[in-house]
Amino acid sequence: MLVGVGIGHPVDPADVEEFRSLAASAGSQCVDVVLATRPRPDPKYFVGSGKAEEIKARAEAESADLVLVDQTLSPSQERNLEKLIGRRVLDRNGLILDIFAQRARSFEGKLQVELAQLNHLSTRLVRGWTHLERQKGGIGLRGPGETQLETDRRLIGKRIRTLQARLEKVARQRDTGRRVRRDVPVPTVALVGYTNAGKSTLFNALTGSATYVANQLFATLDPTVRRLPLEGTGEVVLADTVGFIRQLPHELIAAFRSTLLEARDSDLLLHVVDAADPARSERIAQVREVLSGIGAGEVPELLVFNKIDRSGEPAHVAGDDRAPQVWCSARTGAGLDALKAAIARAVKPNLETVLLHVELAAAAVRSELYRRDAVRAERQRDDGSWELELALAPQELAVLAARRGVSRLGVSAGGQKKRVA
């Protein structure tokens, strides 16, 4: 049974449908929906005593064995509802954590989900084991002086510290990978957006990968990174990240911070939006709110309106250089060429054309430049070294010019080369 509660306003039908999709993604079958509107949450039941009695009666009538509440309940509210209704009660945070536990596949993802679950569970232990709180007396029954509740708290705290240490090690490894990518340097583009907006389908269509795709919320949790060749620009690194959702639990934001840093440290955000979603404006605002919370609010953004095959919009490019928009369909491929061109313009808006002298000892640099499609012309000298005409961003040229066996030459307006000090 689903319970939707509007605080200060009626429940939005779109929120009810989203919550129904969440429940279906967790593997449950909805038998009834109860809606309530309150000026403020009830301290005991959140929904009020009268509505709680109604939920109990309808749950018994429909033989529901689980009650899902589309709000964040306090531990006492969750226990009071369970005691009254006689069935298990789970709030929105607990439901999302359960979905994440089902979907995590990588070592890092499983650690992140377990940490979030334990942080959530630690708040539910208060008076949760009342039958074990007192120490037993009598011969042969005197324990070590620690109640079951205290034991659980200590074990959970120890496990949380272990998980945090392991995640810190994984985070350092990710930081190393990001530093290596910055030193190359290859621009990084992160796919972000509301869950089920088609990010993984778009990722597969652009890179030719086979990332898991399904028509459900949070189908993919683990970040995937692939290279994407762009004509006239070279390669960029495309990162697929976890989807966002309304009222994403704080425990998950904290646990997935190392994963979300892929978005914060990227050169461009591909903000994927479901073009067929009637609430797409609200979804855009909710995603931007989460991005600001992780420090990615200032990263340049390219809005990608996906699923135009469902919305009926034609493939086109709108907006200007400051706020570009691309309308496309990852499923049919319409507009993907325009999207690649928009990515190329966004990651390298100010390319500089120069001549670079590459000695034989630095032949690996020449191979790297060809792989990045940055070479416009080449001339080989008598000593075997090369003069390469390149189109690169200024910061990339500065990194290349500092490498051994590479020196920078300039190109005058008339096309005559001159040495640059």
Secondary structure, 3 states (H helix, E strand, C coil): CEEEEEECCCCCHHHHHHHHHHHHHCCCCCCCEEEEEECCCECCCECCHHHHHHHHHHHHHHCCCEEEECCCCCHHHHHHHHHHHCCEEEEHHHHHHHHHHHHCCCHHHHHHHHHHHHHHHHCCCCCCCHHHCCCCCCCCCCCCCCCHHHHHHHHHHHHHHHHHHHHHHHHHHHHHHHHHHHHCCCCEEEEEEECCCCHHHHHHHHHCCCCCCCCCCCCCCCCEEEEEEECCCEEEEEEECCCECCCCCHHHHHHCHHHHHHHHCCCEEEEEEECCCCCHHHHHHHHHHHHHHCCCCCCCEEEEEECHHHHCCCCEEECCCCCCEEECCCCCCCCHHHHHHHHHHHHCCCCEEEEEEECHHHHHHHHHHHHCCCEEEEEECCCCCEEEEEEECHHHHHHHHCCCCEEEEEECCCCCEEECC
